[in-house]
Every structure is written in C-alpha cells, then in structure tokens.
Amino acid sequence: MTFVLIHGAASDSWYWHLLVPELEARGHEVIAPDLPSDDDSAGLDEYADAVVEAVGDRTDLVLVAQSLAGFTAPLVCDRLPVKLLIMLAAMIPSPGEAPSDWWANTGYPEIDGDLLEKFFHDVPADVRAAAMARGERDQSGTPMIKPWPLAAWPDVPTKFLLCSEDRFFPADYLRRVVKDRLGIVPDEMPSGHLPALAHPKLLADHLESYL
C-alpha cells in the first residue's frame, strides 16, 4: 500500500516526519506532499493538484487527511483510484460549504486558552522545540472562500480517527460532527490534535490496522 499523507493548515510535510519512518519500516511506501498553503493564488483545487502530482501513477492508495486536509482529500478521491480515506482529526465538508463557514455550520465551540497549548500540549519537548525553531508557515485565506465543489462524499471507504485528548477539536464535538456528516462512529486514539508529532508509533499502529 502507498500512504498519502496530507497535512493541515499552516503546515507542511515536516509534520509527518516521525510517522513516515514508522510506516516505511512496516513495508509501506509513503508520500507526504507539501501543499501550497502560503500561496494566495492557490485554492482547494490547487491543493488537490499538488497531491495528484505527487502521487503520479501509483495505485493502492490510502489517503490520510489531517485537520483542514479534510476539504482536500475527497477532491483527490474524485480524481485518483483511492482504496481508503482516513480522516484524522479532520474537518468534514458538506457539498457547497466553504471552509470559512464550516465552523458556524458545525457549531464549533469557542474554547478559551492559549492556542499553542491547544495544539502542542502532549507533543514531546524536543519535538515541540524543533517545531518552534522552524516557525509557523503562513496559511493563505484563499482556500477558505470558495464552496467545496463536490456534490456528494466520494464513493470511497472512509474511516475517521478522532483524537480523544484534542483541545482544538474537542472529542464530544467531533463525535457529533462525524455522526451527522459521515453517518459513522469514529475510532479514537489518546492524543491531542497533532498525533503524528505526539504519538507517531501509536498512530502508525492505528493506520495499519485499517488495511
């Protein structure tokens, strides 16, 4: 199988750098493309283009979509022969919904507290320090504006892996969204919003269990 790892907002492929060797050690090919997140000329279609180009002619694809990538991965499924889509602490779009409208439409709860702690509270200190040294990548607002273009969810087997200690997408909130929008019960792992940095081995175990 080829795992295609799609990062979230204000990020890049470095987010997956601890997960990639875990999956490769289990015999899988792994592709982690960089999306044009800081390019104001790029919207969701261009994000999907970047993934499709990185995949090339590979088959037996398993897509893993983190956070905002929940809006991109189904577009890739509409273009490539994807065997399985795994939504990881991800946003689930509805037809015609712009990402900027998703928060209100899903009843996202306003949560107090430091944004950095919401993301990094369970990331090991050395990994967190490395992330801070890299700095946050700019995230363009362009992909947030236009409606999600698909008329329906793609006809691809879909799993949802929820992070039970997520302080950005709280578990109770996301369980409801998954049920309402995908009609399934999510699987769960003990992690905050960044499991590929906080618990890469455990995440690899969960991802491989879906094969």
FENUR-V770498 format. One record per residue. N is the residue number from 1. OMEGA is omega in degrees with one decimal (999 if undefined). D_FIRST is the distance of its C-alpha to the first C-alpha in Angstrom with 1 decimal. Layout:
# FENUR-V770498
((N OMEGA D_FIRST) (N OMEGA D_FIRST))
This chain:
# FENUR-V770498
((1 174.3 0.0) (2 175.3 3.8) (3 176.3 6.4) (4 -173.5 9.6) (5 -175.1 12.6) (6 -174.7 15.9) (7 -178.8 19.0) (8 -175.3 22.2) (9 175.3 25.8) (10 -175.2 27.7) (11 175.0 24.7) (12 -173.7 22.4) (13 177.8 19.2) (14 179.4 21.2) (15 -175.4 20.7) (16 -166.2 17.2) (17 176.4 18.4) (18 179.0 18.6) (19 -175.8 15.2) (20 -179.6 13.3) (21 176.5 14.6) (22 179.9 13.9) (23 179.3 10.2) (24 179.2 10.4) (25 178.4 12.7) (26 173.2 10.4) (27 -177.7 8.4) (28 168.3 5.6) (29 -177.5 6.6) (30 174.8 8.6) (31 179.8 11.0) (32 -176.6 14.1) (33 170.6 16.6) (34 175.3 20.3) (35 -179.7 21.9) (36 -170.9 25.5) (37 -176.6 26.8) (38 -178.2 30.2) (39 -177.5 30.9) (40 177.4 33.5) (41 -173.9 32.8) (42 173.8 29.2) (43 -177.2 28.4) (44 178.5 25.4) (45 179.2 25.0) (46 174.7 24.9) (47 178.3 22.4) (48 176.7 20.1) (49 -178.2 21.0) (50 179.1 19.9) (51 -179.7 16.4) (52 179.7 16.3) (53 179.7 17.8) (54 -179.2 15.4) (55 -178.7 12.4) (56 -176.6 14.5) (57 179.1 13.3) (58 178.3 9.5) (59 -177.4 7.9) (60 -172.6 5.2) (61 169.8 6.2) (62 -180.0 7.0) (63 174.6 10.4) (64 -173.5 12.5) (65 -179.5 16.1) (66 168.7 18.9) (67 -178.7 22.5) (68 180.0 23.8) (69 173.5 20.3) (70 175.5 20.6) (71 -176.3 22.8) (72 -172.5 20.4) (73 178.1 17.0) (74 176.0 18.5) (75 176.2 20.0) (76 178.0 16.6) (77 179.9 15.6) (78 -176.0 18.8) (79 -174.4 18.0) (80 179.2 14.4) (81 -177.5 12.4) (82 179.9 10.6) (83 -175.1 9.2) (84 174.7 10.2) (85 177.6 12.6) (86 178.2 13.6) (87 -174.1 17.1) (88 -177.1 18.1) (89 -165.9 21.9) (90 170.5 21.8) (91 -179.6 24.5) (92 -177.9 24.3) (93 168.5 26.2) (94 179.7 28.5) (95 177.3 29.3) (96 -176.8 31.9) (97 174.0 31.6) (98 177.9 31.8) (99 -179.7 30.1) (100 179.6 33.6) (101 -173.6 34.7) (102 -174.7 31.9) (103 179.6 33.7) (104 -177.7 36.9) (105 -179.4 35.3) (106 -179.8 33.3) (107 -179.2 36.3) (108 -178.2 34.8) (109 174.8 37.2) (110 -174.3 38.9) (111 178.4 38.4) (112 175.8 40.8) (113 -178.7 39.9) (114 -177.1 38.6) (115 -179.3 35.5) (116 179.5 34.2) (117 177.0 34.6) (118 -177.2 32.7) (119 -166.2 29.6) (120 -171.7 30.1) (121 -179.2 32.1) (122 177.6 29.6) (123 179.4 28.0) (124 -172.2 29.3) (125 -178.0 32.3) (126 178.2 30.9) (127 177.3 27.8) (128 179.3 30.1) (129 178.3 32.5) (130 178.1 29.9) (131 -179.9 28.9) (132 179.1 32.6) (133 178.0 33.3) (134 -177.1 30.8) (135 179.9 32.5) (136 176.4 31.2) (137 176.6 29.9) (138 175.5 31.9) (139 177.2 30.5) (140 175.6 32.1) (141 -175.5 33.4) (142 -178.0 32.7) (143 -178.9 29.5) (144 -166.9 31.4) (145 -172.1 34.1) (146 178.1 32.8) (147 174.1 31.8) (148 -164.6 28.2) (149 -176.6 28.1) (150 178.7 26.1) (151 -179.2 28.3) (152 176.0 26.0) (153 -177.5 22.7) (154 -178.8 19.9) (155 -178.0 19.1) (156 175.7 15.6) (157 -173.4 15.0) (158 173.0 15.9) (159 175.6 16.3) (160 177.5 18.7) (161 -176.3 18.8) (162 178.0 22.4) (163 -169.0 24.0) (164 179.0 27.1) (165 -179.0 29.1) (166 178.3 28.3) (167 177.5 31.7) (168 171.6 30.7) (169 -175.7 29.1) (170 -171.2 31.1) (171 -178.2 29.4) (172 178.1 32.1) (173 -174.9 32.0) (174 175.1 28.2) (175 -179.9 28.2) (176 -179.4 30.8) (177 179.5 29.0) (178 179.5 25.7) (179 -177.3 27.9) (180 -169.5 30.0) (181 179.3 27.4) (182 179.5 24.4) (183 -179.8 26.3) (184 174.1 24.1) (185 -178.0 24.6) (186 165.6 22.5) (187 -175.4 21.0) (188 171.9 22.5) (189 180.0 22.3) (190 -177.6 25.3) (191 167.1 25.0) (192 -172.1 26.7) (193 -175.7 25.3) (194 -174.1 23.4) (195 -179.6 21.1) (196 175.5 18.9) (197 -173.7 22.2) (198 -172.7 24.0) (199 -173.8 21.6) (200 -179.4 18.3) (201 178.9 17.8) (202 177.7 18.6) (203 178.4 16.4) (204 177.4 13.4) (205 -179.6 14.6) (206 -178.0 14.8) (207 -178.8 11.5) (208 -179.9 9.8) (209 179.5 12.6) (210 -174.2 11.4) (211 999 8.4))
